[in-house]
Amino acid sequence: MGGDNAPNSVVDGAAISLKQYPDINFIFVGDKNKIEALIARHKKLAKISKIIHTEEFVTADDKPSIALRKKRQSSMSLAIKAVADGDADCVVSAGNTGALMLMALFGLKTLPNVSRPAIAAYYPTMKKNQYTVLLDMGANLQCSAKNLAEFAFLGTTFAQVVLGVKKPSVCLLNIGSEEMKGKDEIKEAATLLSNSKLAGEFKGFAEGDNIMDGNVDVVVTDGFTGNVTLKASEGTAKMISSMLKESFKSSPLSWLGYLFMLPALYSLKRRIDPRLYNGGVFMGLKGLCVKSHGGTDALGFSNAINVGVKMSIGDFNKHLAETLEKANLDSINNDKG
Amino acid sequence: MGGDNAPNSVVDGAAISLKQYPDINFIFVGDKNKIEALIARHKKLAKISKIIHTEEFVTADDKPSIALRKKRQSSMSLAIKAVADGDADCVVSAGNTGALMLMALFGLKTLPNVSRPAIAAYYPTMKKNQYTVLLDMGANLQCSAKNLAEFAFLGTTFAQVVLGVKKPSVCLLNIGSEEMKGKDEIKEAATLLSNSKLAGEFKGFAEGDNIMDGNVDVVVTDGFTGNVTLKASEGTAKMISSMLKESFKSSPLSWLGYLFMLPALYSLKRRIDPRLYNGGVFMGLKGLCVKSHGGTDALGFSNAINVGVKMSIGDFNKHLAETLEKANLDSINNDKG
């Protein structure tokens, strides 16, 4: 169990999720003594939990390739093994992202018809109860047209299973909405999608601000752009929130106004609370894998667990495999090529 | 004169700038009758303005390459010619970005030692009176290590001349701050910069949220990422502002609080007002060229003019040429290669 607040946030997060999904079981992988002491505080959780003991851990500084080769008895490696062996449906970790991706890739293997697994997550938008799925969030720094087109299928399946959107709309992130603009691989991916089973759902190009306007369910980009874009959005939200706080303190009157507005501000804060959107799903593997933010708390970790639970209940991988088989992107590629 | 609110916003913007910089002169390029009527409303402006008449315009839908070849008598083309001929120091346009870039590139030509001109702009950060220059904003969708390293020199010169920062710090935008992470060209650009005249100012990699944290003066990235990142930030700011408005209306008490806070909120709004940061500079050409946002008003257009004025007063191109000659990036490249 990794992450800045582990193992407390992990165990407490599991207890929160168990209240929402009373039928789930947990296998905690890590130091038995520490975990037992933490679980003991949650009666119901203690009843349905197993522990796999290990004292080896992947650290935040471990190079992924070294972790893969040398840390075979680490909690991360053993947790992935539990999924590979069918003992668990999903691994949820707040540890080293690169190591988790590499270990999951080798431990779980990719699904048929998936050329590149990708990380997806969903975010709040300007419209209430409307979220946008963004992928890839960092698994693939550079992507081909086929990769991007495939991500559209991964993302829409995610929106269906996790967010319950029946026919999710999907766009490719670009620097303009005109057809002639943008990188070649994005323009080619657009052609692929327009000729694919997703032709009806594919709505063309989206620009950076369309991620938050609530008009599209899934936005597809390469992992470099996805990662930078998400962090820039988080940074902007943080900047405005810090400026707002300064404003509140700028005069006694505005401080009074702030007090009057506290309940409304609290509800706004809840709406964009990053903990509620915690959980990047590593999709396209023969097993479910969710990456929690390293710095999150119990509530945030619980949300990462919940994403995994929804995917498991919704039989995500079965749907994805069927979707990709029907998609048959290679045949389109060949027709064009 | 292009842009959604032209020619009014252009002429009124010039009048605002003239108050701040009484020594500047304007050449307006466009429909003489329309412009004369607008200028007549501003006495001082009327005195120092010339008009180059034309009835041909580049539209927002014109393909840049077609505009370049066919619209030689357009206001955009003639305005660039005025700079090329030495009649003006800087062209400021709110028209078609792609056409402006292509026409300026052909009309003004690149400076020696510049392999790729780039678009820069600066933005507010969490720290008061601390801005971050971001480039490239869309001129070059894909960049080599050398391009990125060169942009660092362009960006720091911009921060010196326009923002008055003596020794601007500079970072490369990446998906992690660790040395091993990221795309090859970014890692190579880091090596180049570490061995360049900017070694002291180069602070390594920045992530998306570092653009707004006020800890670095210049952030360098390719034009695709820069454009998407900026739009995602704008989208996030818009989303939060819309959510805030909803919060204010959620109860009579919060509405009262909102009224108490109005002056403070107004000052916050001013601090992140996009009009105050309007003006993307197309750097690296033998003449100054500023692109204003198409949808801006007079205040916004005036800010774009002011950026050009500051560059002209500060002898930007002379500084840039000297900096790049001293930088001698090719010699570093050869040493390594």
Interface residues (C-beta under 8 A of the other chain):
Chain A: K63 G98 P124 T125 M126 G138 L141 Q142 L173 I175 M180 K181 G182 K183 E207 G208 D209 N210 I211 M212 D213 T221 G223 F224 T225 N227 V228 T229 L230 K231 A232 S233 E234 G235 T236 A237 K238 M239 I240 S241 S242 M243 L244 E246 S247 F248 S250 S251 L253 S254 L256 G257 Y258 L259 F260 M261 P263 A264 L265 S267 L268 R271 I272
Chain B: K63 G98 P124 T125 M126 G138 L141 Q142 L173 I175 M180 K181 G182 K183 E207 G208 D209 N210 I211 M212 D213 T221 G223 F224 T225 N227 V228 T229 L230 K231 A232 S233 E234 G235 T236 A237 K238 M239 I240 S241 S242 M243 L244 E246 S247 F248 S250 S251 L253 S254 L256 G257 Y258 L259 F260 M261 P263 A264 L265 S267 L268 R271 I272
